[in-house]
Structure formats: C-alpha cells, structure tokens
Amino acid sequence: MEIESILARIRLGDRKAFAEVVMRFQKPLFGFLGRMGLSQAVCEEIAQETFVRAWISLGRYDPAISMFSTWIYTIARNLALNELGKAARRPEISGESLPEHPCEAHPAESMNRLQQALLKLDPSDRSILALAYVEGMAQSEIAQMEGCSKGAVKVRIHRAKQKLKAFLEKDDE
C-alpha cells in the first residue's frame, strides 16, 4: 500500500494505520541507524523516538515539500547525530570507544574492517554515505535532508569516500 494512502487514513482518524508506517520503515531505519555506528540498544531507542516524533508532527508533514521517506529519515538522522555528538562528549568508562555490536553486524572480516573504518568517519560523513549507498536515496533527496545543494551533496559524498578509502588503506599497512 502506498504511503500516501496510509497517511490519508491517519488524517481521517484511523490511528491504527500508523502501525503500517512503523512496519514499513522500522527495519530500514534500524539498518540506517546501525550503519551510522550506533549500538543495537541505541538504534532501538532512536527508531522508537523517530516514530514518536513523526506521530506528533504528522500534521506538519507536507508531501509537496518532500517525500515521506525523506521526512522520516531526516528525523532519524538528526536524532542519531545528536546521540553521536553526546557520545563523543562523554568520557569513556570502559575504555571501549566503538559499539560492541553495531546493528546488522556481519561476521566476515572484510565487513568488519569496513565497519571499523566507517566508525572512524565523522557522523555526518557516515550518514551521507549510508543515505546514498545503502538506502539508495537520490542526491536531490539527500540535499533536501541536509539543507544544501545537490552539488554540495556530490562533493560531500566524494570526500567521505576518499576519507573512508584512506582509513582502509591505513589499516592495510
């Protein structure tokens, strides 16, 4: 079922229809948050908060401005960046700086190396790469989420890929 028809049912008072929104976006959002380097518990918290905020703000969503997926990913992205910023300011307690079990972790060594290299990137770089390559969002959608031009998104993706490549090459040494 198309998201706009689900949203129309919600606007008509069908509160249970929001469960369909959650079912449709829960797994993709959870995966996106995991690729930003958040632990499974934090992914769950942020995904839940994303849906709460989406429910509360649903009246302000305007399909003429953005697609619903762009809107909900923007909420999740902002919450994730806030969490990552807080985590960076917190002192390390156990001496571990990386999450023990990132969401959707892969046991293969190459995927582990990639995950470790991604975690070395700034959160905004991780976000833009995840949106472009994992979520498959168009550069115009990402530009809307980021509040910048499509050209700026293209440059940021290129720079993030260069940084990632440098981290991977440094690990090879």
FIPALO-772505 format. One record per residue (C-alpha): residue number from 1; x, y, z. Coordinates in nm, 3 decimals. Example, Ala and Ser with C-alpha at 12.3 -4.5 7.8 and 13.67 -1.06 7.14 Angstrom:
<pts>
{n 1; east 1.230; north -0.450; up 0.780}
{n 2; east 1.367; north -0.106; up 0.714}
</pts>
This chain:
<pts>
{n 1; east 0.000; north 0.000; up 0.000}
{n 2; east 0.132; north 0.342; up -0.091}
{n 3; east 0.242; north 0.558; up 0.200}
{n 4; east 0.019; north 0.848; up 0.092}
{n 5; east -0.294; north 0.632; up 0.122}
{n 6; east -0.183; north 0.520; up 0.469}
{n 7; east -0.126; north 0.883; up 0.568}
{n 8; east -0.469; north 0.976; up 0.430}
{n 9; east -0.628; north 0.710; up 0.654}
{n 10; east -0.441; north 0.851; up 0.953}
{n 11; east -0.565; north 1.202; up 0.870}
{n 12; east -0.920; north 1.064; up 0.862}
{n 13; east -0.879; north 0.937; up 1.218}
{n 14; east -0.753; north 0.582; up 1.168}
{n 15; east -0.490; north 0.584; up 1.443}
{n 16; east -0.413; north 0.216; up 1.389}
{n 17; east -0.290; north 0.293; up 1.037}
{n 18; east 0.028; north 0.440; up 1.187}
{n 19; east 0.130; north 0.083; up 1.273}
{n 20; east 0.162; north 0.029; up 0.897}
{n 21; east 0.401; north 0.324; up 0.880}
{n 22; east 0.608; north 0.170; up 1.157}
{n 23; east 0.608; north -0.172; up 0.987}
{n 24; east 0.713; north -0.019; up 0.657}
{n 25; east 1.001; north 0.193; up 0.793}
{n 26; east 1.117; north 0.015; up 1.108}
{n 27; east 1.368; north -0.223; up 0.950}
{n 28; east 1.516; north 0.027; up 0.701}
{n 29; east 1.552; north 0.294; up 0.972}
{n 30; east 1.706; north 0.046; up 1.211}
{n 31; east 1.959; north -0.057; up 0.947}
{n 32; east 2.039; north 0.304; up 0.861}
{n 33; east 2.100; north 0.387; up 1.228}
{n 34; east 2.323; north 0.083; up 1.265}
{n 35; east 2.530; north 0.192; up 0.969}
{n 36; east 2.582; north 0.522; up 1.145}
{n 37; east 2.772; north 0.324; up 1.410}
{n 38; east 2.514; north 0.313; up 1.687}
{n 39; east 2.476; north 0.016; up 1.917}
{n 40; east 2.168; north -0.203; up 1.884}
{n 41; east 2.013; north -0.061; up 2.202}
{n 42; east 2.064; north 0.297; up 2.085}
{n 43; east 1.928; north 0.207; up 1.739}
{n 44; east 1.612; north 0.079; up 1.905}
{n 45; east 1.576; north 0.391; up 2.119}
{n 46; east 1.630; north 0.629; up 1.830}
{n 47; east 1.399; north 0.437; up 1.596}
{n 48; east 1.128; north 0.446; up 1.861}
{n 49; east 1.182; north 0.819; up 1.922}
{n 50; east 1.171; north 0.878; up 1.546}
{n 51; east 0.826; north 0.721; up 1.523}
{n 52; east 0.703; north 0.911; up 1.828}
{n 53; east 0.819; north 1.241; up 1.679}
{n 54; east 0.675; north 1.150; up 1.340}
{n 55; east 0.337; north 1.075; up 1.502}
{n 56; east 0.340; north 1.402; up 1.696}
{n 57; east 0.448; north 1.607; up 1.393}
{n 58; east 0.246; north 1.428; up 1.127}
{n 59; east 0.024; north 1.731; up 1.081}
{n 60; east 0.327; north 1.933; up 0.975}
{n 61; east 0.439; north 1.685; up 0.709}
{n 62; east 0.384; north 1.834; up 0.365}
{n 63; east 0.412; north 1.597; up 0.067}
{n 64; east 0.462; north 1.898; up -0.160}
{n 65; east 0.792; north 1.970; up 0.017}
{n 66; east 0.941; north 1.620; up 0.047}
{n 67; east 0.867; north 1.252; up 0.021}
{n 68; east 0.757; north 1.089; up 0.347}
{n 69; east 1.067; north 0.867; up 0.349}
{n 70; east 1.291; north 1.175; up 0.326}
{n 71; east 1.099; north 1.338; up 0.610}
{n 72; east 1.118; north 1.039; up 0.846}
{n 73; east 1.485; north 0.968; up 0.764}
{n 74; east 1.561; north 1.333; up 0.844}
{n 75; east 1.409; north 1.289; up 1.189}
{n 76; east 1.613; north 0.972; up 1.249}
{n 77; east 1.932; north 1.128; up 1.113}
{n 78; east 1.903; north 1.432; up 1.336}
{n 79; east 1.838; north 1.218; up 1.643}
{n 80; east 2.135; north 0.994; up 1.554}
{n 81; east 2.369; north 1.288; up 1.502}
{n 82; east 2.259; north 1.433; up 1.838}
{n 83; east 2.327; north 1.099; up 2.007}
{n 84; east 2.665; north 1.062; up 1.840}
{n 85; east 2.755; north 1.416; up 1.946}
{n 86; east 2.660; north 1.340; up 2.306}
{n 87; east 2.858; north 1.016; up 2.296}
{n 88; east 3.166; north 1.199; up 2.171}
{n 89; east 3.145; north 1.441; up 2.464}
{n 90; east 3.101; north 1.165; up 2.724}
{n 91; east 3.416; north 1.031; up 2.886}
{n 92; east 3.493; north 0.670; up 2.805}
{n 93; east 3.412; north 0.449; up 3.102}
{n 94; east 3.523; north 0.104; up 2.990}
{n 95; east 3.798; north 0.210; up 2.754}
{n 96; east 3.594; north 0.095; up 2.455}
{n 97; east 3.526; north 0.367; up 2.202}
{n 98; east 3.332; north 0.160; up 1.948}
{n 99; east 2.995; north -0.006; up 1.996}
{n 100; east 3.033; north -0.374; up 2.079}
{n 101; east 2.761; north -0.491; up 1.842}
{n 102; east 2.665; north -0.246; up 1.569}
{n 103; east 2.324; north -0.312; up 1.418}
{n 104; east 2.332; north -0.565; up 1.137}
{n 105; east 2.698; north -0.652; up 1.203}
{n 106; east 2.849; north -0.902; up 0.959}
{n 107; east 3.088; north -1.172; up 1.075}
{n 108; east 3.305; north -1.159; up 0.761}
{n 109; east 3.643; north -0.995; up 0.815}
{n 110; east 3.609; north -0.757; up 0.522}
{n 111; east 3.276; north -0.629; up 0.653}
{n 112; east 3.428; north -0.589; up 0.998}
{n 113; east 3.714; north -0.382; up 0.852}
{n 114; east 3.466; north -0.169; up 0.661}
{n 115; east 3.253; north -0.116; up 0.974}
{n 116; east 3.558; north -0.015; up 1.174}
{n 117; east 3.666; north 0.228; up 0.902}
{n 118; east 3.315; north 0.375; up 0.882}
{n 119; east 3.317; north 0.433; up 1.256}
{n 120; east 3.629; north 0.646; up 1.214}
{n 121; east 3.438; north 0.885; up 0.987}
{n 122; east 3.257; north 1.186; up 1.122}
{n 123; east 2.889; north 1.106; up 1.189}
{n 124; east 2.778; north 1.338; up 0.908}
{n 125; east 3.006; north 1.152; up 0.663}
{n 126; east 2.867; north 0.816; up 0.777}
{n 127; east 2.516; north 0.949; up 0.739}
{n 128; east 2.564; north 1.076; up 0.386}
{n 129; east 2.728; north 0.753; up 0.270}
{n 130; east 2.455; north 0.540; up 0.429}
{n 131; east 2.181; north 0.750; up 0.271}
{n 132; east 2.341; north 0.741; up -0.074}
{n 133; east 2.473; north 0.387; up -0.097}
{n 134; east 2.273; north 0.179; up 0.148}
{n 135; east 1.935; north 0.349; up 0.146}
{n 136; east 1.973; north 0.437; up -0.222}
{n 137; east 1.843; north 0.790; up -0.184}
{n 138; east 1.886; north 1.032; up -0.471}
{n 139; east 2.128; north 1.319; up -0.426}
{n 140; east 1.836; north 1.561; up -0.450}
{n 141; east 1.662; north 1.387; up -0.156}
{n 142; east 1.982; north 1.395; up 0.049}
{n 143; east 2.029; north 1.763; up -0.037}
{n 144; east 1.681; north 1.833; up 0.094}
{n 145; east 1.756; north 1.647; up 0.417}
{n 146; east 2.092; north 1.816; up 0.461}
{n 147; east 1.968; north 2.161; up 0.365}
{n 148; east 2.226; north 2.208; up 0.091}
{n 149; east 2.257; north 2.188; up -0.286}
{n 150; east 2.279; north 1.870; up -0.489}
{n 151; east 2.632; north 1.973; up -0.590}
{n 152; east 2.733; north 2.004; up -0.225}
{n 153; east 2.598; north 1.653; up -0.160}
{n 154; east 2.801; north 1.519; up -0.450}
{n 155; east 3.118; north 1.681; up -0.312}
{n 156; east 3.049; north 1.557; up 0.043}
{n 157; east 2.991; north 1.201; up -0.080}
{n 158; east 3.316; north 1.213; up -0.277}
{n 159; east 3.511; north 1.348; up 0.022}
{n 160; east 3.358; north 1.091; up 0.258}
{n 161; east 3.453; north 0.812; up 0.018}
{n 162; east 3.808; north 0.947; up 0.000}
{n 163; east 3.833; north 0.953; up 0.380}
{n 164; east 3.695; north 0.600; up 0.402}
{n 165; east 3.945; north 0.481; up 0.141}
{n 166; east 4.230; north 0.644; up 0.336}
{n 167; east 4.121; north 0.472; up 0.660}
{n 168; east 4.102; north 0.136; up 0.484}
{n 169; east 4.444; north 0.183; up 0.321}
{n 170; east 4.598; north 0.287; up 0.652}
{n 171; east 4.460; north -0.030; up 0.814}
{n 172; east 4.626; north -0.234; up 0.539}
{n 173; east 4.970; north -0.103; up 0.638}
</pts>
